[in-house]
Amino acid sequence: MKREQLTSQEGPALASDTVQPPANEPVESGSKRFQPPADLLKRVIRRPELRKIVPLADTTIYEMEQRGEFPKRFFLTPRCVVWDLSEVEIWLDERRRASEADTLRRAPAPDVRQRRTRPVKPPIQRR
């Protein structure tokens, strides 16, 4: 009860009662906010996030990296591998443009006549 009386009797707010911006947000000085240079905003992604962005198997991504067809991974620590998100996004945009322009090599259609199961029957000749 005494504490409630003391709190209600205090007139000015304490310094700890004021609302302060979160520590991860830059402090506003005047009317301008601090904007870091764009090259400092690079973001890297780990394998689980890469899988959500690029729906390819790990082995396919690894083989494409070896052939120079996919952005290279790099090590942050001896056990942590990451990709530069901007490089992955650029790669996706290039693939989209290549697909729209029909310049991507596609896998050939399978020859269904060589199937061992469910063979294709020759067409019926009508007289």
N, C-alpha and C positions, 0 to 999 in steps of 0.2 A: 504494500500500500504506500509506503514512504517513497519508493522509487517512482510510482505513478505520479505522486504529488510533485516530486522534484522535476520530472519530465514536463509536466504541464506548467510549472512555474518558470521554466527556462524560457526566456524570450527569444534571443537570436539562435539560429540554427548552428549546430556544430559543423566543423569542417568535414567531418566524416559523413554528415547527413546530406551533403551536396552530391548531385548526380555527376559522375565523371564518366568520360567516354571509355570504352573498353581499351585495354592495353594494346590490342592488335590493330586498332584504327589510328591513323595519323591525327595529330591534334591540329585543329584549325587555327590558323594565325590570320587574323583579320578576315577578309572575305575569300582568300585563296586557300585551297587544300593542297597539301604536298602531293605531287604526282611523281612517282619514281620513273626513270627512263624506261621505255618499252623493252629494251634488251634485258633489264633486270627482272621482268615478269615472266621469264621462261618457266615452263612447267614441265615436269617429267612425270611419266606414268610407269607403273609397275605392270607385270604380266597380267594380273586379273583384270585391270582396267583396260589394257590393250585388247584382251579377248572380247570385252564388251563392245569395243569400238570396231575392231577388225575381226570378223567371224571366220578366222582361219585357224587350222590346227597349229600347235606349237612347232611341229616338224616342218610344216609348209612355210611358216614364217622363218624358221632357221635356214631352210634351204634357199629361200628367196633372199635372205640377207647374204648368204655366201655367194650368190650369183650377182649381188649388187642391185637387186630389184626391189628391195625393201629397206627402210631406214635402219642403220646399224644401232644395236644396243650398246650401252656402255655401263661400266661398273661404278657404283657409288661407294661400295665397300666390297671386300672380297666375295661376299655372298649375296649382294643386292644388285640386280640388273634392272636398268630402266631404259626407256625410250624417250626422246624429246617429242612432246605432244605436237608442237608446231610442225615438225618434220613428218609425223604420221598423218596429220591433217592435210598437208601439202600432197603427200603420196596418194591419199584418198581422192583429193580433187583431180589429180592427174589421171588416176584410174577411171574416174567418172567421165572425164573429157575423152579419154581414149575409147571407152565403151560406147559413148554417144557417137563418136566418129567412126566406129567399127574398125579401129586399128588394132584392137587386142586380138591376139591369136587365141582361137577357141579350140577345144578338144574336138577331134572328129567324131561324128556319130558312129556308134557301133554297127558292125555288119551283122544284122540279125540272122542272116542265112547261115552263119557259122555257129549258132547256138547248138549245144548238145541236148539241153532240156528245152521243152516247148518249141520244137522246130517250127519254122514258118512253112506252112503248106503252100504248094504251088497254086497259083490261081486256077480256078475251074474254067475250062474253056466251054463256052456254050455254042451250040450249033445253030 
